[in-house]
């Protein structure tokens, strides 16, 4: 039996990357389930969730992947990036080191992901204004220098979470639809996508965790 969640015009895989503890899992749960967990702990494996949005009267389904703790062991494999058309590179505005490490994560994306991947730099935990360690202008300059879009977000109070995901999905959609108008085939983004379908559990259950990346 098909549900509305199974009906979509485009399927885009988005990956979340960045240092451990910057709030990637909470960005995922805030956008896909409108949940936030102060006690959230990293799990080892790959975690994902999906959500569909409307862009230009088309249904765009985002399949969002979270490192789920692997980044602590630098064990992220190329399988994690395979098929990704967008990435949110997340740092914590209150921890300068997580921002400094954005350069390393960017290099990892360039090494493992598709060359045309759309990347947004996201300064998370913007609610911690009193603890800010990364000036907004500095991060904005870094993003401009590397051709990234940029936004500050807060998974805690929901600031810009919807906007960040909507913007990156809309940008990917625009690029894909322009290619289609130009007569190029983008079958990988359509409903017959080569991204393997994933069963998503109901929102009241814990998101599925897949052990471990070496078997991917």
N, C-alpha and C positions, 0 to 999 in steps of 0.2 A: 504494500500500500504506500503510495507516494504522498509525501507531505509537502507543504509549501517550501520548507527548507531545502527540498531536493530540486526545486525549480529555480533555475538561474540561467542568465545569458552568458556570463563570464565567471571563471574561477581563477582567482589570483592568489598565489602563495606569497605570504609576507613573513619574513623572519625577524625576530627580535634579538639584537645582540648588544653586548656591553658588559661591563664588569658585574660580578656577583653583588647583589644587594642594592642595585640602583632602582629596582622596582619594576622590572620587566614583567614578572608574573602578575603583578597587580594591575599593570596597564592592560594586559591581556584579559584578566577577569573583569576589569571595569568596563572595557569596551564590549566584550562578548556576553557578559552576564550581569553587568551593572553591580558587581560585588567588589568589596575591598576587605582584605584580611590583614590586620596589623601583625598577626602572629604567623604569617605565611613563611614556610620553610622551604628551602630548595629540595627538590627531589632529583634523583639521578635518572637520566633517560631523556626522552623528548616528550614535551607536552604540547598539545595543540587545541585550538577551539575554532569554531567558525561563526561567522555572522554575515548576513546579507544586507546590503544597502541598495538604494535606488540612485542611479546616476543617469541623467538624460533619459528617463523612462525605461532604462534597462536595469535588470537585477544583477548586481555584482556581488558575488559571494567571496568573502575573504577567508582564506584558510591560514590562520596565524599560528606560527610555530615559536615556541619558547625554548631556550637552551636548558631550562630546568636544572640548573646547577652544574652542567658540564663545564661552563666557563671557568670554574674554580680549578679544574684539572687540565685546562687547555686541551680538552679532548674532543672538541667540536670537529666533526669530520665533514668531508665534502658532501656527504649524503644530506646533511642538514640544509645546505645551501642549494642543493639540486632542485631546479625548477622554480626557484624563488624569483619573482619579478619586482619585489619591493623589500626594503629593509628599514627598520627603525633602529638607529644606533643610539642607545640610551646611556646617559650619564646622570649623576646625582649632582644637582646644583650646589649642594652643601659639602661635597667631597671633591676637591680639585683633582686628585689623582685619577678619579674615574673619568674626568674630562680629558686629562692628559693622555689616558690610554685609548681615547677615541681614535687617535692616529693609528695605533696598532690594529684596532678592530677594522678600521677602514682598509688597511693593507690586507687583512685576512679576507675581507669581502672581495677586494680586487683579485686576490689569488684564487679564490674558490667559487665565487658567484659569477653569473652571467655579466658580461661587460656592459650591458644596457640596463642593469638593475637600477631602479629608482630608490634613492636613499634619502631619508630624513634624519637629521640630527635632533634628538629630543632631550632637552634638559628637564629631567623629571624632579619631582618633589618641590615644585615651585611654591608650595605652601610654607616651606621652611625659609621664608624671606630673611628672618633674623639670623639665620646661620649661613646665608649665601657665601660661597667661596668662589664661584665662577661668575664673573660679570657677564650680563646678557650680551653686551656689545662684543666682547671677546669671542664668545661662542658663535655669534652671528657672523663675525669676520672669518672665523675658521670655516664655517659652513659655506660662505660665499667663495672663499679661496678654493675649496674642493668641489664646488658645484652641487652642494647639497641644499635641500630645503631645511628650514629650521623652525622649531617651536618649543616653547617651555610648557610643560604639562604637570599636572598633579593627579595621580591616581587616587589619592586620598580624598580630595574635594571635587574631583572630576574635571578640573580646569583643563580645557583644550584637548581632552582625550578623544572625544568624538571628532573634533575638528582635525586633529592630527591624522587619525586613520582615514577619515573621509577625504582629506586633501591628497594623501598618498594614493588612495584607491582611485580617486577621480583623475589624478595625473596619469596613472597607468592606463586607465580606461581611454583617456584622450589619445595617448600615443598609439594604443592598439587600434582604436577606431579610425585614426588617421591612416594607419598602415592599410587597414581594410579598404578604406576609400581609395587609396592609391593602388588597389588591386593586389596587395600582398596578402598571403594567407597567414592567419595567426591561429591556426587550429589548436595550438597548445593552450590558448586562453579560453577556448569555448567550452560548452558543456561536455564535449567528447574529450576533454583534457587528458593528457598523459599523466597528470598528477594523480596518483592512485587515490580512489575515493576512501574517505575515512568515516567511520561510524562515530558520531558525536553523541555522548551520553546526555540525558536530560539535564537541565540546568541545576536541578536540586542535588545532583550527585557530583562527586569529585570528578574533575576532568581526567581523562584517561592518560596514563603514563606508560610509555613504551620503553622497555628495558632492552638492551642498552644499545648505544649507537654502533658498536662494533659489528652487530649483526645486520645493520641496515645495508 
